[in-house]
Amino acid sequence: MAAARLNAGFAAANARTGRSGARRSGAGGAATGRNVRTNGIVGRRGERVAPAVDLGAHSSHACAALSADQIPRATSGARLDVVARAIASNADGQEEHRIVRASAASSGASPASAAPVQWKGAKLKPLSYSLLTGVIIWFCPTPAGVTAQAWHLLAIFLATIVGIITQPLPLGAVAFMGLGATLLTGTLKFAQAFSAFSSEIPWLIALAFFFSRGFIKTGLGNRIAYYIVSAFGSTTLGLTYSLVFAEALLAPAIPSLAARAGGIFLPLCKALAQACGSNPDDGTAKKMGAYLMVTCFQTSTITSAMFITAMAANPLSVNLAAAAIGHTITWGQWALAASVPGLVCLIAVPLLLYVFYPPEVKDSPEAPVKAREELKKLGPMSADEKIMSVALAITVGLWIFGPAIGVGSVAAALLGLSILLVSGVITWKECLAEGAAWDTLSWFAALIAMAAFLSKFGLISWFSNNVVTIVSNMGLGWQPAFLITSLLYFYSHYLFASGAAHIGAMYTAFLSVATACGTPPVMAALVLGFFSNLMGCTTHYGIGSAPPYFGTGYVPLPTWWTIGACLSVFYIAVFFGIGFPWWSILGLM
C-alpha cells in the first residue's frame, strides 16, 4: 500500500516533468527516454529512512515500478509519512526536481511484521485469581456440620468477591457470572439466585441515582451547592464538615440509610464536586470528589451507629437483645452510650482522611465569592427546580413519617420519581442511560442473594456455633473474650451484603457467648449494635450507603477497601478505648 502511494506520487511527478519537457520541445512533443531516480526517502524530521533508488529509463507511466522491497520494512504496521525527491532527465538532458509527498499506513503484508491481535476480553490474570479461589474452596473437604450445597455456594461467593476486588470485568458482569455459576452447578435455583431483585434496598439505591440525575439536571443541586460553598467553601475541609454534621442531624429522623445517603447527600456531594471541577470522567476525581465521597460514606456508618432510628436494622438488634438478656434498650440509652465515641469518630475521620487521602484542592479563599457570583447568574428558581424541590420534599417527608402511615421507603421514592417523570423534569430515557444505577442494582442484588442463602443453608450458624465453642473453651476473662468475640463479629461482615442479614444470623449467638463469658449484658448488646453499623465501612457492598457513594466512580475499589480496613481498626480502638471509660461512667459496666 505504501509503495503504491509513493509510486503514484512518482508517476504524477513524472507526468508533470513530461508535460514540462513537451512544452520545451515544441507543440505535441513528448519527453521520452527520461531517466528517473530518487535521492531516497526521508522522514518528517529529515532523517533518511530508505536509500536512493535509480529507476532507469521510464516512460511517463513507468514510475509504478518502485517495489515494496524498496520501502523500509521498519515502518510495517505504522503510518509512513515520507518525502521523496524525483529527479527526471528530459530529452534535452536537463534535470528537473520534483518533491513527492506520500502518507500511507503500511498494510503489514509481511507476516513477520504483522501487528499482534490484542485481547479485548476480560483481564486474564485477575480472572484466574477469581477462578482459582473458587476451585480450591470447591474441592476442599466439606467440614463436618456443613452441607455440600452450602460449601459450594461459599466457593462461588468468595470467587465472586475476589473477582469484584480484582475486576477482570465490570462489577455487574462479575456478579452475573457468579449467579450463572450457581445456576450451572445447581447450587441455587433461578428463583433463589435472583430473589434479591425483589429486595427493597437495591431498588432504593437505583432510585437514588435517578433522583441524583434530576437534582443535577435541573440546576437545583448546583444552587444548593453554591449556597453551601458561599457559607463554608473557603476550605475543602469546611465543606466536608458541613455535610457530615448535616447528615448527622438528619440521621435520627430518616431510618433508611440508603435513602438518606443516596437520595439526599449523594446528589449534594456530586453537585459540589462538579461545581469545583472534580469529575471521575476527566481525571480530576482527586481534586475534591474522591475525598468528599469516601468521607461522607465513612461518616454515614458512624451516624447510623449513633441512633436506633438511624438505620433500619437497629431495631432488630434491640429486639434480639431483649430476647437474649431480658432488657429493652431505649432510644436515649443507645444515643447516650454512642454519643462520646461517635462524636470523636465524626470529628476525627474527616481529618484523618484529609491527611492520608487528601484532596488536591484544599484551600480556595476565592470560592465563596465565586459561588455568590454564580448564584446571581442562576437568578430565581426555574419551574423544573421548583418541581424537583417539591418531589424531594414529599419523598423525604414520607421517609420520615411514612412508616407511621404504612408507606415504605421505596414507595416514597417511586412517588417522587413519578412526579419527575410526569412533569418531564427527567425522562425515562435518561433513567435508562444512568448506567451506574443499573450496574449497582445488578451486583448488589447478586451479592445479597448469595449471602442470604449462605445463611439459609446453615453455613453462618455453623460458623457462629464454632466461634462460640472456641471462645467459651479458652477460659479467658470477660474483657479479652469480649474483644475476640467483637472482632470476629465485626470482620465476619466481609461475608455479608446486608447489615440486617448479619444481625439476624449472628447477633444473638455472639451476644450469648459474650454474656456467658461474664461481659456486662447491656454493654455487650450495645457494642454489638454499634458494630453492626460500623462494620459496613469495610467494603463497597456491606451497608446501604456504600453502593451509591462507590457507584459514582470517584474512588478506585482497592483504595475503597484499604481505607475501610484502616478505619475499621480506628473505630474499634475508639469505641473500646474511649467507650469503656464512658460506659463505666454511665454505669453500664
Secondary structure, DSSP 8 states (H G I E B T S, - for coil): -HHHHHHHHHHHHHHHHHHHHHHHH-TT----SEEEEEEEEE-TTS-EEE--EEEEEE-TTGGGG--GGGS-GGGTTSEEEEEEEEEEE-TTS-EEEEEEEEEEE----SGGG-------SS-HHHHHHHHHHHHHHHHS---TT--HHHHHHHHHHHHHHHHHHH-SS-HHHHHHHHHHHHHHTTSS-HHHHTGGGGSHHHHHHHHHHHHHHHHHHTSHHHHHHHHHHHHHTTBHHHHHHHHHHHHHHHGGG---HHHIIIIIIHHHHHHHHHHTT--GGGT-GGGTHHHHHHHHHHHHHHHHHH-GGGSTTHHHHHHHHHHHHS----HHHHHHHHHHHHHHHHHHHHHHHHHHS--S--B-TTHHHHHHHHHHHH-S--HHHHHHHHHHHHHHHHHHHHHHHT--HHHHHHHHHHHHHHHTSS-HHHHHT-HHHHHHHHHHHHHHHHHHHHHHTTHHHHHHHHHHHHHHTT---HHHHHHHHHHHHHHGGGG-S-HHHHIIIIIHHHHHHHHHTT--HHHHHHHHHHHHHHGGGGSSSSSTTHHHHHHTS-S-HHHHHHHHHHHHHHHHHHHHHTHHHHHHHTT--
